[in-house]
Amino acid sequence: MYDIMEAKWSEHPSADDTRAFREFEAIAGEKRILTKLLICRTRNRFPLPGGITAVPIDDEQLASRPV
């Protein structure tokens, strides 16, 4: 099972910024992915297409995740 994350410089990521997630899903299989997070400079969490969540770089839940 995978938690996948990608970082982008954007404050306003769009569906175009999620290409790598789709490529990984094609290889690993969607059912094997638990969480999809796009870490970016946004102020608040918000959903993106494909079950991806955009999260701010200083997100408390992100900071508390085990490595």
Sequence and secondary structure as in RCSB ss.txt:
>XXXX:A:sequence
MYDIMEAKWSEHPSADDTRAFREFEAIAGEKRILTKLLICRTRNRFPLPGGITAVPIDDEQLASRPV
>XXXX:A:secstr
 EEEEEE S SS  GGGGHHHHHHHHHH GGGEEEEEEEES SS EEETTTEEEEETT HHHHTS  
